[in-house]
Amino acid sequence: MSRTSGGKNPESKKVVPKSKVAKDNAVAAASGNGKLKGKDYAKRMEKLHVELVKLQEWVRHKGLKVCIVFEGRDGAGKGGTIKAITERVSPRVFRVVALPAPTEREKSQMYVQRYIQHFPAAGEVVIFDRSWYNRAGVERVMGFCSDEQAQKFLKGVPLVEKAMVESGIILIKYWLEVSPEEQTRRLESRIKDGRKIWKLSPMDLKSYSRWYEYSRARDEMFTATDTGFAPWFVARSDDKKRARLNIISHLLNHIPYKDAPREKVKLPKRQKASGYSEPDYQYKYVPEKH
């Protein structure tokens, strides 16, 4: 068997061809000058967080109603992106909705009914970590709904979303696109990392093998629901840091906002002790091990 000058078998290491998604994501990463360093990422994110707070105050000031939907395959980076968005804003304004599996009562309701109750009121930003689009994706692929039910959903959901927009809700839908190679790497890391094992459910393991069924479901979902009044925005997410920065930047550009009027903040003087002294009480302090 022929060998290279270095003594290695050229066939000993097979080269696995990259998927089209992986190639597209690699091109996107290269156009962004490669992987971001931690300090650079933190600096950019800090600026975006300042703008998110400005957006928050404008939403409260004007009584805006914002609804943001995050969809994508398992391991696409939805949770990390949502965490990056909500890290520095008020949970009373930015509210995250991640619903569990429906109860028997909810199964008997109109499908979108359990989601509607979470829609934003004035002065709120509601973020759906997976949404009513479960029916077009996981429910369809994993057999939790019939094909007829999925088709009815795809036909009817644009009408619901149009009603949302016409009621004054700013609806923004994101799909995070991850390559099969990167998804594999992330899911495998969850198996080995005690901090992430909770993210890997039995359903994730079952759905992992059905990549192309999900691709077909996604394609049909886009065709039916990528409308002018509620379009889908796709973010390549193999590079999680860049994906977060790109999505937040897009979000800020998609919702018009200004600096909300507010009075200058100045701390008042503290009152005098007026004879108060700390009590001689045996507090149960937390052990200082760190």
Backbone torsions as a table, in degrees:
resi	resn	phi	psi	omega
1	MET	NA	132.0	-177.2
2	SER	-70.9	146.1	179.9
3	ARG	-131.8	158.1	177.2
4	THR	-77.8	170.5	-179.3
5	SER	-62.5	-23.0	-180.0
6	GLY	-83.9	-0.3	177.1
7	GLY	84.9	9.5	-177.2
8	LYS	-102.9	142.9	177.2
9	ASN	-75.7	119.8	-177.9
10	PRO	-65.5	-16.0	-180.0
11	GLU	-97.0	-2.7	-175.1
12	SER	-70.2	-20.6	-179.2
13	LYS	-124.8	105.2	-179.3
14	LYS	-74.2	141.2	177.6
15	VAL	-98.4	115.4	180.0
16	VAL	-85.4	121.4	-178.3
17	PRO	-64.3	138.7	179.9
18	LYS	-75.9	148.4	175.8
19	SER	-71.0	165.3	178.3
20	LYS	-61.7	-39.2	179.0
21	VAL	-61.3	-44.7	179.9
22	ALA	-62.4	-41.5	179.1
23	LYS	-64.3	-44.2	178.8
24	ASP	-62.3	-41.9	179.8
25	ASN	-67.3	-35.7	178.3
26	ALA	-66.2	-40.1	177.1
27	VAL	-62.4	-42.3	179.5
28	ALA	-63.2	-41.2	179.4
29	ALA	-65.7	-40.8	180.0
30	ALA	-64.6	-38.4	179.6
31	SER	-67.8	-19.3	177.4
32	GLY	-94.6	17.1	177.4
33	ASN	67.3	37.1	172.1
34	GLY	79.4	-169.6	-175.4
35	LYS	-70.3	136.2	-179.5
36	LEU	-76.1	138.5	172.3
37	LYS	-76.6	154.7	-176.2
38	GLY	-56.0	-43.7	-177.9
39	LYS	-67.3	-39.8	179.2
40	ASP	-65.1	-43.2	178.4
41	TYR	-61.6	-45.7	-178.6
42	ALA	-62.9	-38.8	180.0
43	LYS	-65.4	-44.2	179.0
44	ARG	-67.1	-40.9	-179.2
45	MET	-66.4	-35.6	178.5
46	GLU	-59.8	-42.7	178.6
47	LYS	-63.7	-40.8	179.6
48	LEU	-68.1	-35.6	177.9
49	HIS	-63.7	-38.1	176.6
50	VAL	-60.6	-42.9	-179.8
51	GLU	-69.1	-34.3	177.2
52	LEU	-64.7	-35.8	175.9
53	VAL	-67.2	-39.1	176.0
54	LYS	-61.9	-42.8	177.5
55	LEU	-60.9	-43.9	178.6
56	GLN	-56.0	-47.7	-178.4
57	GLU	-66.8	-33.8	177.9
58	TRP	-69.8	-40.0	177.3
59	VAL	-59.8	-43.0	178.8
60	ARG	-68.3	-42.6	-176.7
61	HIS	-64.0	-42.0	-175.7
62	LYS	-95.6	-6.2	-178.9
63	GLY	68.6	35.3	-179.6
64	LEU	-71.4	155.3	175.9
65	LYS	-121.8	113.5	-175.2
66	VAL	-120.6	133.0	177.9
67	CYS	-127.9	121.3	-178.3
68	ILE	-117.4	127.2	-179.3
69	VAL	-109.0	130.1	174.9
70	PHE	-116.2	122.0	177.3
71	GLU	-130.7	163.9	-179.7
72	GLY	154.0	170.3	-179.2
73	ARG	-69.2	167.0	173.7
74	ASP	-59.3	133.9	178.7
75	GLY	81.7	10.2	-178.8
76	ALA	-77.1	-17.0	178.0
77	GLY	106.4	18.9	-178.8
78	LYS	-63.1	-49.0	-177.2
79	GLY	-61.3	-43.1	179.8
80	GLY	-65.8	-36.8	178.5
81	THR	-67.7	-43.9	178.8
82	ILE	-62.8	-40.2	177.9
83	LYS	-62.9	-39.9	178.9
84	ALA	-64.8	-36.0	179.6
85	ILE	-69.6	-41.5	-171.4
86	THR	-93.7	-0.2	-172.6
87	GLU	-59.9	-36.6	-173.1
88	ARG	-117.7	10.2	-179.1
89	VAL	-111.1	171.9	-176.4
90	SER	-79.9	132.0	175.9
91	PRO	-68.8	-11.1	176.8
92	ARG	-80.6	-17.7	177.3
93	VAL	-105.9	-51.9	177.6
94	PHE	-91.3	107.7	-176.4
95	ARG	-113.1	126.5	-179.5
96	VAL	-97.6	131.5	179.1
97	VAL	-117.0	117.3	176.7
98	ALA	-132.3	90.8	-172.5
99	LEU	-77.5	143.2	174.2
100	PRO	-77.2	-176.7	176.9
101	ALA	-59.1	144.5	-177.3
102	PRO	-64.6	146.4	174.7
103	THR	-76.4	172.4	178.1
104	GLU	-62.2	-37.2	178.5
105	ARG	-64.2	-44.7	-179.0
106	GLU	-65.7	-32.2	178.2
107	LYS	-64.2	-26.3	-179.1
108	SER	-85.1	-8.8	-178.4
109	GLN	-84.0	169.6	167.3
110	MET	-56.8	138.4	-168.0
111	TYR	-54.0	-47.4	-174.1
112	VAL	-80.6	-1.7	-172.9
113	GLN	-59.0	-41.5	-176.3
114	ARG	-73.1	-15.9	176.2
115	TYR	-87.3	-34.7	-175.6
116	ILE	-58.7	-37.2	-178.4
117	GLN	-64.1	-14.7	179.7
118	HIS	-99.8	0.7	-179.9
119	PHE	-60.9	151.9	-174.3
120	PRO	-71.8	144.6	167.6
121	ALA	-97.0	-179.8	-178.9
122	ALA	-58.4	133.8	177.7
123	GLY	82.5	19.5	-177.5
124	GLU	-126.9	148.4	170.4
125	VAL	-120.2	113.7	180.0
126	VAL	-105.3	127.9	-180.0
127	ILE	-112.7	119.8	177.2
128	PHE	-93.3	116.4	172.8
129	ASP	-88.6	89.4	-162.3
130	ARG	72.1	151.8	-168.7
131	SER	-148.6	-156.3	176.1
132	TRP	-60.3	-15.3	178.4
133	TYR	-73.3	-0.3	170.7
134	ASN	-53.9	-35.1	-177.6
135	ARG	-66.2	-34.1	179.9
136	ALA	-80.4	-17.4	-175.9
137	GLY	-114.1	-94.9	-171.6
138	VAL	-61.3	-40.0	-178.7
139	GLU	-64.9	-39.1	-179.1
140	ARG	-70.7	-47.7	-175.9
141	VAL	-68.2	-37.8	-176.1
142	MET	-90.7	2.6	173.8
143	GLY	80.7	21.3	178.4
144	PHE	-84.0	-9.2	173.6
145	CYS	-141.9	158.9	179.5
146	SER	-80.1	163.6	177.2
147	ASP	-63.3	-33.8	178.5
148	GLU	-64.6	-41.7	177.8
149	GLN	-64.1	-40.7	178.7
150	ALA	-63.8	-41.8	179.9
151	GLN	-65.7	-40.4	177.0
152	LYS	-63.1	-38.9	178.0
153	PHE	-62.7	-49.5	-178.4
154	LEU	-61.4	-31.8	178.9
155	LYS	-76.2	-35.6	-173.8
156	GLY	-91.0	-27.0	-173.0
157	VAL	-64.1	-33.1	175.7
158	PRO	-61.0	-31.1	178.2
159	LEU	-68.1	-40.3	177.9
160	VAL	-64.7	-45.0	-178.1
161	GLU	-68.1	-33.4	175.9
162	LYS	-65.5	-39.8	177.1
163	ALA	-64.3	-37.3	177.0
164	MET	-60.7	-50.3	-177.9
165	VAL	-63.7	-41.4	-179.4
166	GLU	-68.7	-21.1	177.2
167	SER	-82.4	-4.1	178.2
168	GLY	105.7	2.2	178.5
169	ILE	-78.8	131.7	172.4
170	ILE	-86.5	107.8	-175.3
171	LEU	-104.3	123.0	-179.5
172	ILE	-127.8	126.4	-176.0
173	LYS	-117.6	125.8	179.0
174	TYR	-116.5	136.1	170.3
175	TRP	-115.3	122.2	178.2
176	LEU	-93.8	119.9	-174.8
177	GLU	-101.2	113.0	179.1
178	VAL	-114.0	146.3	179.5
179	SER	-79.1	157.8	177.9
180	PRO	-61.3	-34.2	179.7
181	GLU	-65.7	-45.1	-178.7
182	GLU	-71.3	-36.2	176.7
183	GLN	-60.8	-43.4	178.5
184	THR	-59.9	-46.1	-179.1
185	ARG	-60.4	-42.4	-177.2
186	ARG	-70.2	-41.7	-180.0
187	LEU	-68.2	-37.2	176.7
188	GLU	-64.9	-36.0	179.4
189	SER	-66.2	-29.2	178.5
190	ARG	-68.6	-32.1	179.3
191	ILE	-65.8	-36.9	-173.5
192	LYS	-91.1	-14.2	-173.6
193	ASP	-107.7	115.6	-179.5
194	GLY	-61.3	-20.4	178.3
195	ARG	-80.1	-17.8	-172.9
196	LYS	-116.5	-5.9	-173.2
197	ILE	-59.5	-28.4	179.9
198	TRP	-66.2	-21.0	-179.8
199	LYS	-76.6	-11.8	-175.4
200	LEU	-105.2	98.5	-177.8
201	SER	-93.4	162.7	174.5
202	PRO	-55.4	-33.5	178.7
203	MET	-65.9	-37.1	177.9
204	ASP	-61.3	-41.3	-178.7
205	LEU	-66.1	-39.3	179.5
206	LYS	-68.8	-41.3	-175.9
207	SER	-76.0	-20.9	-177.5
208	TYR	-56.8	-39.3	-175.9
209	SER	-76.2	-8.2	-173.9
210	ARG	-106.4	45.5	-175.9
211	TRP	-54.4	-49.9	-173.5
212	TYR	-77.7	-24.8	172.0
213	GLU	-65.3	-40.4	175.9
214	TYR	-65.9	-37.4	178.7
215	SER	-62.2	-44.2	179.1
216	ARG	-64.8	-41.4	178.8
217	ALA	-63.9	-41.5	177.3
218	ARG	-61.6	-45.7	-178.3
219	ASP	-60.6	-43.3	-179.6
220	GLU	-69.0	-35.1	177.7
221	MET	-63.5	-45.5	178.2
222	PHE	-60.8	-44.6	-178.3
223	THR	-59.0	-39.1	-175.1
224	ALA	-86.1	-26.8	-168.9
225	THR	-124.5	3.1	176.7
226	ASP	-85.6	82.1	-172.4
227	THR	-102.1	168.2	178.9
228	GLY	-67.2	-32.7	-178.4
229	PHE	-88.8	-17.8	178.4
230	ALA	-146.1	70.7	-176.4
231	PRO	-76.1	160.4	171.8
232	TRP	-92.1	137.3	173.5
233	PHE	-113.6	124.4	-175.8
234	VAL	-101.6	130.2	178.1
235	ALA	-119.5	122.9	174.0
236	ARG	-69.1	129.9	-170.0
237	SER	-125.2	18.1	175.2
238	ASP	-61.8	-35.8	173.2
239	ASP	-97.9	99.6	-172.5
240	LYS	-62.7	-39.6	-177.7
241	LYS	-64.3	-47.5	179.1
242	ARG	-65.5	-37.4	179.0
243	ALA	-60.8	-43.7	179.6
244	ARG	-63.2	-45.5	179.6
245	LEU	-63.0	-42.6	-178.5
246	ASN	-65.9	-41.6	-178.8
247	ILE	-67.9	-44.4	-179.9
248	ILE	-64.9	-41.1	177.5
249	SER	-61.2	-43.8	179.1
250	HIS	-63.5	-43.3	179.7
251	LEU	-59.0	-45.2	-179.6
252	LEU	-65.9	-33.2	178.6
253	ASN	-78.0	-20.2	-174.6
254	HIS	-88.1	-19.0	-179.9
255	ILE	-115.7	109.4	179.1
256	PRO	-61.6	130.3	178.2
257	TYR	-151.1	159.5	177.3
258	LYS	-133.5	176.2	172.9
259	ASP	-69.6	120.8	179.6
260	ALA	-73.4	142.0	178.9
261	PRO	-65.3	136.7	176.9
262	ARG	-156.6	149.9	179.2
263	GLU	-74.4	151.5	176.0
264	LYS	-64.9	137.4	-177.0
265	VAL	-93.7	129.4	176.4
266	LYS	-140.2	128.7	-178.7
267	LEU	-68.6	133.5	177.3
268	PRO	-75.9	167.3	176.8
269	LYS	-73.0	144.0	176.5
270	ARG	-77.4	149.9	177.1
271	GLN	-69.1	157.8	176.9
272	LYS	-76.9	156.5	-177.1
273	ALA	-62.2	-34.9	178.7
274	SER	50.3	46.3	175.5
275	GLY	90.5	-2.9	-179.6
276	TYR	-74.8	141.0	173.8
277	SER	-137.8	150.4	-178.9
278	GLU	-62.3	136.8	-178.5
279	PRO	-72.8	155.1	175.7
280	ASP	-87.9	77.6	-173.6
281	TYR	-120.2	139.3	-178.6
282	GLN	-84.9	84.7	179.2
283	TYR	-66.8	145.5	175.8
284	LYS	-91.4	87.4	-176.4
285	TYR	-75.4	148.6	173.9
286	VAL	-69.3	130.6	179.1
287	PRO	-56.6	134.6	-178.6
288	GLU	-97.1	83.2	-178.1
289	LYS	-90.2	-8.6	-175.1
290	HIS	-125.7	NA	NA
